[in-house]
Each structure stands twice: as structure tokens, then as C-alpha cells.
Amino acid sequence: MNQRKLHPTTIAIRTQTEQTAQREHSTPLFLTSSFTFETAESMRAAFTDETDDNIYSRYNNPTVDEFVSKMVLLEKCEAGFAVASGMAAVFSSFMALMKTGDHIICCRSMFGGTNTVVTKFLNKFGIAHTMVETTDLSNWDEAVRPNTKMLYLETPTNPQLEIIDLEAAGAFCKKHNIIYNVDNCFATPILQTPVDYGADLVIHSATKWLDGQGRVLGGIITGRKDLIHEIYLFCRNSGPALSPFNAWVLSKSLETLDVRIHRHCENALKVAKTFENHPKISWVKYPFLPSHPQYEIAFKQMKAGGGIVCFELKGGIKSGSKFMDALEILSLTPNLGDSRSIVSHPASTTHGKLTEEERNAVGITPGLIRISVGLEHVDDIIWDIEQALEKC
Ligand SMILES: *Cc1c(COP(=O)(O)O)cnc(C)c1O
């Protein structure tokens, strides 16, 4: 046993808080806001950072630490810190590592909340940004300024499923000596580990695939030890701590991540292939379909195509709402990465208040349907989409 180099999945499944005197097999849940000390001296030492003792659950908690350890292993990183949501992870990574006068480069296509933070809030603190074309790296060099501190990107992007070449982006960051920060939410560490391409930080909304059952909100940042320490100090004092209960749920969810993700991908590929030539659909986008514009990059850096499939319904907004209303199994809910399949039609829902022009600028076409393919039997998922298509 000692000689064997275990697979990361095995280590992640078997990583757990030290057993208590109760000899439990499953992991305990430490619902406590603070921890006691035997002596004044040990309490003093803990506060002066001379030990990594448990102090107060805003700083750390054994149940939260277990979730962090598993993610650090899966993402092949040196350290990590867990927070209350994906947006808390994104925001903390910005606030801890940038200051007034700095500049950040982001890919044009990103999660809506991240886009709002970058465009509406960072400038309040004097942090400028430049958005670059997601899939064309040829003019990224022009975006670099002497004060550029960070590159922030997502791949695959939400909801357009564009793929960014992680290796090329890594070389770009190295050349310009900037922090390479990747939101790995859509791929999960099962499909790609950005650290392999030089990423300094990897961010997740744990709310999505990591939980995988739509139960809790959570977020995590893993990465280089020195950067995580800065993020830890920021979070310890500003307070976006992950609840131990949510961490306990997430830690359990991670034990099935590998099996779940592979089944999601298998189902998603079948859905994508089934509807690729459907008469009511103008195009289907899925990273592992050869028709995807960045198929080769996806194939190079991902183990499978992920659980999200997008397609464009002929007939625009009206067809989109009819399709949504006709579904019998798939849920209409603003989430993704669940065992239950979820559908969204941004043009008539989340982006319904924008003008067509504004929607086009963020890549939301009128008939765009995004499906987060779940773990139901794939034939039932396909049946539901098929019968809804007939009605629109
Ligand atoms: C959902 C999501 C987030 C934000 O996560 P929350 O947990 O909802 O705060 C960030 N990035 C991506 C890609 C997401 O899909």
C-alpha cells in the first residue's frame, strides 16, 4: 500500500477529517462558530499565526477544510480557500490581489455576475479592464498595459460554450508576467485541470457540478500558495466564509463527482448528436461535436465535452417560449449542473429586458436554448426535447 501511487479520485474519496473518539466511518459535521483553547498561551499563539489551529469558523473549520483538501487534490493545486458562493470566489480573487491603478484582461464571454463585477464594480475601486475576443488570441498582446495584473477567463464559456486554448493563454500570462486566473466551473477538474497549463488560480462555483444536486451554494479558489494566502487574509477579515453544513454536503458530493460527470457527458453527447440535424433547429453546439468551431482545442484539453448543450431554435423568441412551456420533464430554473436536466431560454427569461442589439452583443441569439443535461435516463431526456420541439 505504501508504495502505490494512488489515483487522485481515490485520494479525494478517502480524504476526510481525522476520526473522532466515536470511530465514525462517514465524516463528522462541525457546526460550531468557534473553538476552545486549553490555555491563554495557546490562544495567543493561534492569533499570532504561529500555528494553524482552529480558531473561529470565519477563518477555517474542519468540515470546510475537508472540502478544500479534496478540491486542492483534484485541481492539483498547492492550497485553497472555500467561500459561500461562486461569486464570492470570483470577487475575493479580484479584491485580494488587485489594487487601485491595476488593470485586468477578461474574455468577452463570461458569466453574467462576473461581467457585472468587472464592468460595474471594479472601476469604483480604480481597477480598469479590457475585454478581449474569446476565441481569437492574436490581438490579446495589444490589450496588455504596464499595469496589467491579471488575466481572467472561463472555458467552456457560459452560455455560448466557446473554448479558449488554455495552453496558449498560459504562455500569454507567462510572457507578460500576469496572474492567470481560470473559472473552471463548466469543465470541473474531472475534465480539465488548468494548472497543467500554468494557471495560478482556479475558481469554481461549487453550486453547480461540484454539488451536482442543486442543494447548496458554495465557491472555492485553489491555486498557488502565496496567492491563496493573500486571498485567505482578505476573506478571513471580510467574511464570505462557507457554511460548514454546505461544506459537508459538498464534500460528500465530491465522492461521486467522477462518476456523475462522465454520465452527464455521455448523456449530453447523445442529446447533441440526436438533435444536430433536426428540422426545427438551425445549429447545435457541443464541444465534442466535430462541428464545434473549437472542437480541436476542446479535444486537446478536455477529457469529454461537459454536460451543457446549446442549440438555436428556428423561429426565435416565440418558438423559444413555446418550447419551454411544452417540456414535461426538464426543469425551468436558473441553475445548471444538477442531476435533473434543466433548460433555459435566455432571450425570453434572464435576458428578456435587453434589446435585441444588447443581447446580440453578449452572444444571446433569439432562439438560443441551453440544456444542462442531467442524470435521468437519456432516452427520456431526448423524448421530452423531441415532443416539445413538435409543439413549437
Ligand atoms: C454560476 C456561476 C458562477 C457564480 O456562482 P454562484 O455560486 O452562483 O455565485 C460563476 N461562474 C460560472 C461559470 C457560473 O456558471
The ligand as an SDF file (V2000), in Angstrom:
LIG
                    3D

 15 15  0  0  0  0  0  0  0  0999 V2000
  -22.9120   30.1260  -11.5610 C   0  0  0  0  0  0  0  0  0  0  0  0
  -21.5860   30.5680  -12.0000 C   0  0  0  0  0  0  0  0  0  0  0  0
  -20.8370   31.4590  -11.2120 C   0  0  0  0  0  0  0  0  0  0  0  0
  -21.3720   32.0640   -9.9200 C   0  0  0  0  0  0  0  0  0  0  0  0
  -21.5810   31.0910   -8.9460 O   0  0  0  0  0  0  0  0  0  0  0  0
  -22.6420   31.2490   -7.7250 P   0  0  0  0  0  0  0  0  0  0  0  0
  -22.3610   30.0410   -6.9080 O   0  0  0  0  0  0  0  0  0  0  0  0
  -23.9940   31.2780   -8.3430 O   0  0  0  0  0  0  0  0  0  0  0  0
  -22.3150   32.5160   -7.0280 O   0  0  0  0  0  0  0  0  0  0  0  0
  -19.5770   31.8110  -11.6520 C   0  0  0  0  0  0  0  0  0  0  0  0
  -19.0780   31.3340  -12.8260 N   0  0  0  0  0  0  0  0  0  0  0  0
  -19.7870   30.4830  -13.6130 C   0  0  0  0  0  0  0  0  0  0  0  0
  -19.1900   29.9900  -14.8760 C   0  0  0  0  0  0  0  0  0  0  0  0
  -21.0570   30.0610  -13.2220 C   0  0  0  0  0  0  0  0  0  0  0  0
  -21.7540   29.2460  -14.0170 O   0  0  0  0  0  0  0  0  0  0  0  0
  1  2  1  0
  2  3  1  0
  2 14  2  0
  3  4  1  0
  3 10  2  0
  4  5  1  0
  5  6  1  0
  6  7  2  0
  6  8  1  0
  6  9  1  0
 10 11  1  0
 11 12  2  0
 12 13  1  0
 12 14  1  0
 14 15  1  0
M  END
$$$$
